[in-house]
């Protein structure tokens, strides 16, 4: 996979990934819980058919921290606008996972003509903190949680890294029913370890801006084939909101993954790939 450095609209240097093979362009908009490796099952399955483009969000992983300090979803969508212009990509299938679902809705608002299809996985259209855990936690909880993430969590990271390297964190999550182990469990471990090396101050800035974003207004305007995939055990973006979202999008298809958590594509790759392949073939995209 080719790595490219692209200067965004405000001078922020972004790290962009391009598989370069495949006759149909596809954009992968990440979640906050992982980089391009979170898409490994989908890339592995479709690499001969789809050319995948993705990027690390500003301030995360291999992309530069913006000097402006701006991390809104609109800024991420503008980053995507710059990337596609730099690569001369006029049209693509847009995949979103978690935060990427909101980035895609924001980008659709800006450039509906660039979408040939939309595939949204484990995400909502906006205000995710009011929907996470079925809305049980008030805004004050999230403010305190962000302060803890930014300044308090780091003291636990050395122990967390040891547990992650030994796959103990994933096993605990599995025992608690928060994650289902699959053949991509090693990828999940790598994602955890990479996340533990992030600058939490920059991460929290992204996370806070995510909570403010809402693109509910764009749902009824979407005119391209749309597939919504959700996991029945996703606590961060619960199934009820995926279903309501799909009901507002014209002719949207919906696919439920039994026992899928927020990391459904890594847990049940065969089911997710089956749903995506059927959707793309039905709409004559592949």
HURABEL-V433541 format. One record per residue. N is the residue number from 1. SS is DSSP state (h for helix, s for strand, l for the rest). Layout:
# HURABEL-V433541
N&SS / N&SS
This chain:
# HURABEL-V433541
1&l / 2&s / 3&s / 4&s / 5&s / 6&s / 7&s / 8&l / 9&l / 10&l / 11&l / 12&l / 13&s / 14&s / 15&s / 16&s / 17&s / 18&s / 19&l / 20&l / 21&l / 22&l / 23&l / 24&s / 25&s / 26&s / 27&s / 28&s / 29&s / 30&l / 31&l / 32&l / 33&l / 34&l / 35&l / 36&h / 37&h / 38&h / 39&h / 40&h / 41&h / 42&h / 43&h / 44&h / 45&h / 46&h / 47&l / 48&l / 49&l / 50&s / 51&s / 52&s / 53&s / 54&s / 55&s / 56&l / 57&l / 58&l / 59&l / 60&l / 61&l / 62&l / 63&l / 64&l / 65&l / 66&l / 67&l / 68&l / 69&l / 70&l / 71&l / 72&l / 73&h / 74&h / 75&h / 76&h / 77&h / 78&h / 79&h / 80&h / 81&h / 82&h / 83&h / 84&h / 85&h / 86&h / 87&l / 88&l / 89&l / 90&l / 91&l / 92&s / 93&s / 94&s / 95&s / 96&s / 97&s / 98&l / 99&h / 100&h / 101&h / 102&h / 103&h / 104&h / 105&h / 106&h / 107&h / 108&h / 109&h / 110&h / 111&l / 112&h / 113&h / 114&h / 115&s / 116&s / 117&s / 118&s / 119&s / 120&s / 121&s / 122&l / 123&l / 124&l / 125&l / 126&s / 127&l / 128&h / 129&h / 130&h / 131&l / 132&h / 133&h / 134&h / 135&h / 136&l / 137&l / 138&l / 139&h / 140&h / 141&h / 142&h / 143&h / 144&h / 145&h / 146&h / 147&h / 148&h / 149&h / 150&h / 151&h / 152&h / 153&l / 154&h / 155&h / 156&h / 157&h / 158&h / 159&h / 160&h / 161&h / 162&h / 163&h / 164&h / 165&h / 166&l / 167&l / 168&h / 169&h / 170&h / 171&h / 172&h / 173&h / 174&h / 175&h / 176&l / 177&l / 178&l / 179&l / 180&l / 181&l / 182&l / 183&l / 184&l / 185&h / 186&h / 187&h / 188&h / 189&h / 190&h / 191&h / 192&h / 193&h / 194&h / 195&h / 196&l / 197&l / 198&l / 199&l / 200&h / 201&h / 202&h / 203&h / 204&h / 205&h / 206&h / 207&h / 208&h / 209&h / 210&h / 211&h / 212&h / 213&l / 214&s / 215&l / 216&h / 217&h / 218&h / 219&h / 220&h / 221&h / 222&l / 223&l / 224&l / 225&s / 226&s / 227&s / 228&s / 229&s / 230&s / 231&s / 232&l / 233&l / 234&l / 235&l / 236&l / 237&l / 238&l / 239&h / 240&h / 241&h / 242&h / 243&h / 244&h / 245&h / 246&h / 247&h / 248&h / 249&l / 250&l / 251&l / 252&l / 253&s / 254&s / 255&s / 256&s / 257&s / 258&l / 259&l / 260&l / 261&l / 262&l / 263&l / 264&h / 265&h / 266&h / 267&h / 268&l / 269&h / 270&h / 271&h / 272&h / 273&h / 274&h / 275&h / 276&h / 277&h / 278&h / 279&h / 280&h / 281&h / 282&h / 283&l / 284&l / 285&l / 286&l
